[in-house]
Amino acid sequence: MQHSRKILVIALVLFCVALWASVAGAQTLKVNINTATAEELTVLKYVGEALSQRIVEYREEHGAFVSPEDIVKVPGVGQRVYDANKDIITVK
């Protein structure tokens, strides 16, 4: 009886962990290009330290981005960068 109870508890714990992992994975990361730091911007595909710093500098010089597509106005950020990140970039 004790053995089957342990198996049941282990199975329940594993189920909860699997459920939590699937819910956590379903949450979509959003990067606000108007408020993100240079370090935070490096989570974007094809954006390293230099390009992320350029995004911050552009924002400081020109003001907030109006739309996610405006990121291509930053020198060095092309359509490829936007297309790779358009689902996670936000300005709100």
C-alpha positions in Angstrom: 0.0 0.0 0.0 2.8 2.4 0.9 4.6 1.7 -2.3 1.6 2.4 -4.5 1.1 5.7 -2.6 4.7 6.8 -3.3 4.2 6.0 -7.0 1.0 8.0 -7.1 2.7 11.0 -5.4 5.6 10.8 -7.8 3.2 10.6 -10.8 1.3 13.6 -9.5 4.4 15.6 -9.0 5.7 14.7 -12.5 2.3 15.7 -14.0 2.4 19.0 -12.2 5.9 19.7 -13.4 4.9 18.8 -17.0 1.8 21.0 -16.8 3.8 24.0 -15.4 6.5 23.6 -18.2 3.9 23.6 -20.9 2.1 26.7 -19.5 5.5 28.5 -19.0 6.5 27.6 -22.5 3.2 28.9 -23.9 3.8 32.4 -22.5 5.2 34.6 -25.3 8.2 36.8 -24.5 7.5 40.4 -25.6 10.3 42.9 -25.9 9.2 46.6 -25.7 11.7 48.4 -27.9 10.7 51.7 -26.2 11.7 50.6 -22.7 14.1 47.7 -23.1 17.7 48.2 -22.0 20.5 47.4 -24.5 21.1 44.1 -22.6 17.4 43.2 -22.8 17.4 43.9 -26.6 20.0 41.2 -27.1 17.3 38.5 -26.7 16.2 39.5 -30.2 17.4 37.3 -33.0 20.4 38.9 -34.9 20.8 41.6 -32.3 24.1 41.6 -30.5 25.6 44.2 -28.1 26.5 46.7 -30.7 23.2 46.7 -32.5 21.2 46.8 -29.2 23.2 49.8 -28.1 22.4 51.5 -31.5 18.7 50.8 -31.0 18.8 52.5 -27.5 20.8 55.5 -28.9 18.4 55.9 -31.8 15.4 55.9 -29.4 17.1 58.5 -27.2 17.8 60.7 -30.2 14.5 60.4 -32.0 12.0 59.5 -29.3 9.8 56.5 -28.9 9.1 54.1 -31.7 5.5 54.5 -32.9 5.2 51.0 -34.3 7.3 47.8 -34.1 8.1 48.2 -37.8 10.0 51.5 -36.9 12.9 49.4 -35.7 14.1 49.2 -39.3 14.8 53.0 -39.1 17.8 52.2 -36.9 21.0 52.0 -38.9 22.0 48.3 -39.2 18.6 46.9 -38.4 17.1 45.7 -41.6 14.0 43.8 -42.7 15.7 40.5 -41.8 15.9 41.5 -38.1 12.4 42.8 -38.1 10.9 39.7 -39.8 12.8 37.4 -37.4 11.4 39.3 -34.3 8.1 40.8 -35.4 6.1 38.4 -33.2 7.8 39.5 -30.0 8.5 43.2 -30.6 6.1 45.6 -29.0 6.0 49.4 -28.4 3.3 49.3 -25.7 
